[in-house]
Amino acid sequence: MTSEQEIRELAYYIWVSEGKPCGQSDKHWQMASKKVAEQKKGELGSNRSTDPSETKGTTEPAQPDQT
């Protein structure tokens, strides 16, 4: 689904959830645009590798003190 289609659908649901008020289409479109942009940004951040060899920091689990 394209971003415009996602925005249109979300704006529609926002409009319905607010009781289908007249003259609020720009507000609903802006709200939906912001939400879709946030979702896309979040998806980009979650595309990181889960390969353990690419992690930073300690790779060994902490060992209990042997004293």
N, C-alpha and C positions, 0 to 999 in steps of 0.2 A: 504494500500500500504506500502511495506517495505521501509526503508530508502534507500536501494540500488536502488530500482526501482524509488524512487523520485529523487535521485541524477542523475540517468541515464537520466530520462526524462528532468530534468532541464538542465543538461549538453548539451543535444541535442538542446534544445531551445536557449541556449546561443550560441552554435556553429552556428545555423541557423541565429540568430540575428547579428552575426559578419560576415556573408557572406560566411559561410562554408569554413573557411581557413584550409589548410592542416597543420598537425603537431602541432595542438593546443589542442589535446584531454586531455592531462594531466592538462593543465591550466584550461580548461573548467570543468573538473572533480573536481578539487580543488575548483573552484569558487562555483560550485553547492553543494559540500560537506559542505562548510562553510555556505552557505545560508540555507540548510536543517537543519544543527545543530542549527543555530540561531533561526529558526522557531520552532524547537522542544523545545529549551530552553524557548522561549516565551510562548509556550503552557503550559509548566510546571508551569510557574509563574502565568498564568491566571486561574489555577484550584482552586483558593482560594474560600472559601465559601462566599456566598453572604447573609448568614443568618444574619440579623441585630443584633441578640443576641450575635454574635461572634465578633462584631466590638469593636475596642478600642477607648478610648476617650469619649467625651461627646456624649450622646445619645439624649439629649433634644435640640430642635432648640433654637437658641439665641432669647431671648425675648427683645422687644424694651424697652427702658428706660421709666418707668411710671411716671417720674417727671414732 
